[in-house]
Amino acid sequence: MNMWPGVRLRVTEGWDEDGHHSHDSLHYEGRALDITTSDRDKSKYGMLARLAVEAGFDWVYYESKAHIHVSVKADNSLAVRSGGCFPGTAMVNLAGGQTKHLSEIQLGDKILTTNEKGQITTTEVLSFLHKDLDKPATFVVIEAEGHPYRLRLTPHHLLFVNKNPLAGFLPVYAHRVRVGDIVQIYMNGTQLIPSKVVSVSIQEETGVFAPLTVHGTLLVDGILTSCYATIEWHDLAHKSFAPLRFFYNMFSIFPEFVDSDGIHWYCHFLYVLAQKVLWWEMP
């Protein structure tokens, strides 16, 4: 304002809904901007970058002659890459027809999901991959046709999406979902039907919960999702937890194998393995 009277900050891109950036771009978390001055005077961009640094952005990059890229550190993006979660206020359907907040779910609860044939069935909660009532997180908000189908999950959590009618429903990261994609919603208490995504946005909330079920899937806020995150490969993630399902069936009478917060030691083991072998950082 003092240096260039009448000139304003111009934002050309913030949250990316079109998938134009790299896979791990902070544009998908609402933590990055592309900026210019309102008069588009390129001779000002060098000083604009300096002002952005002084304003407190963690990363400032003169990306092209067209704009300056700026971003802030994603405090929870490492957690997003190392695991996926839902907010505690998300709802799941119980076997008896009732609903329950995820923050109220207990080990052994029977909740609804689908079987290999796509039929509605029940699945048992055998552990938690994440469970932290006080942890802040960034959630992708996916709204589907119908009411109230509004799913919130972290950007690298998996859900089942149809982007190509010839390919069927495939597990994809939440941040890859676009308006017009098809998800599966729980309708009339009896079946799953396809529903078009009408809105994708982001939202900050506190509290992260990720139940692990026997089937590896669950219905959250009426939309079919995976229990898994980190790698975009649901079947591989589900197979990696086969030993836990085995021990759960064999030794469920020994509660000492599960931490007091409901997170099984085997879940910790897999995350440490991912950190050491695959170079993922733990939250």
Order of alpha helices (4+ residues) and beta strands (2+ residues): beta-beta-alpha-beta-beta-alpha-beta-beta-beta-beta-beta-beta-beta-beta-beta-beta-beta-alpha-alpha-alpha
